[in-house]
């Protein structure tokens, strides 16, 4: 499925909606890439984890995939 929303639109939708937000897998991937960029810029990993879990908790496949990537990212950080 092709994503029709920009990253900005996805983040606004996910952040401002008072209802449960369901994102597509493509949208979860965009958010994950954004969060990785934030981590590289020095944002605290705890904040990034909270954001990740907020956006992927509705899709078990995305959750498992991104959790694995987050663990890999944490291992890389600890090696620096």
N, C-alpha and C positions, 0 to 999 in steps of 0.2 A: 504494500500500500504506500503510495507516494504521500509525503507530508506536504500539506498545502499551507501550513502556518510557519512563520519565521520563528527563530529561537525566542526573540523578544515576545512575540504573541503567545507562545507556549508558556513562557515564564510568567507573564502577566495572568494568563488564564489559570494556571496552576496556583498562583499565589493569591489572587484576589477572589477566586470563587469561594463562596460560602458552602457550597455543596461538595460532596465527594467528587473528585476529579479523576476521570479515566483518560489516560493518555495512550496513544498508540505506541507500539514498540519503537517505531522510528523516532517518535517524540522523546521517549525515554532515552534513546541513544544520543540524541542531540543534547539533552540535559546532562547526561553523564559526561559527554565530551566537554561541555561548559564547566562542569564541576571539576574535572581534571585540570582544566586550564586555571581555575581559581586556586586549586591546590598547588600548582606550579608557581603561582604568584605569591604563595605564602599564607593563604587562608587556612585557618585551623581545620585539621582533618575531622574533628568532632562535629563542627558545623556542617562540613560537607557530607558526613555520614547522615546527619539528620535530614538534610535536603534530599539526599539520595533515597532514603527509606520513605520519605514522604511521597516522592514521585513514582516509586516503583512498587509500592506495596499492593497494588491492585493486579499486578501481572507476575505470576510466579516465575515465568521464564526470564523476564527482564530482571527481576529481583535476583535470581540465582546468578545470572550472567554478570550483572553489575557488582554484586557482592564479591564475586571472584576477582573482578578487575580492581575493585577497591582494595582488597587484601594484597594483590600484587603491587599496587601503588604504595601501600603502607610499607611493604617490605623494601621497596626501592628507597623510600624516604629514610628508613632506618639504616640503610647501607651508606648513605651520604655522610 
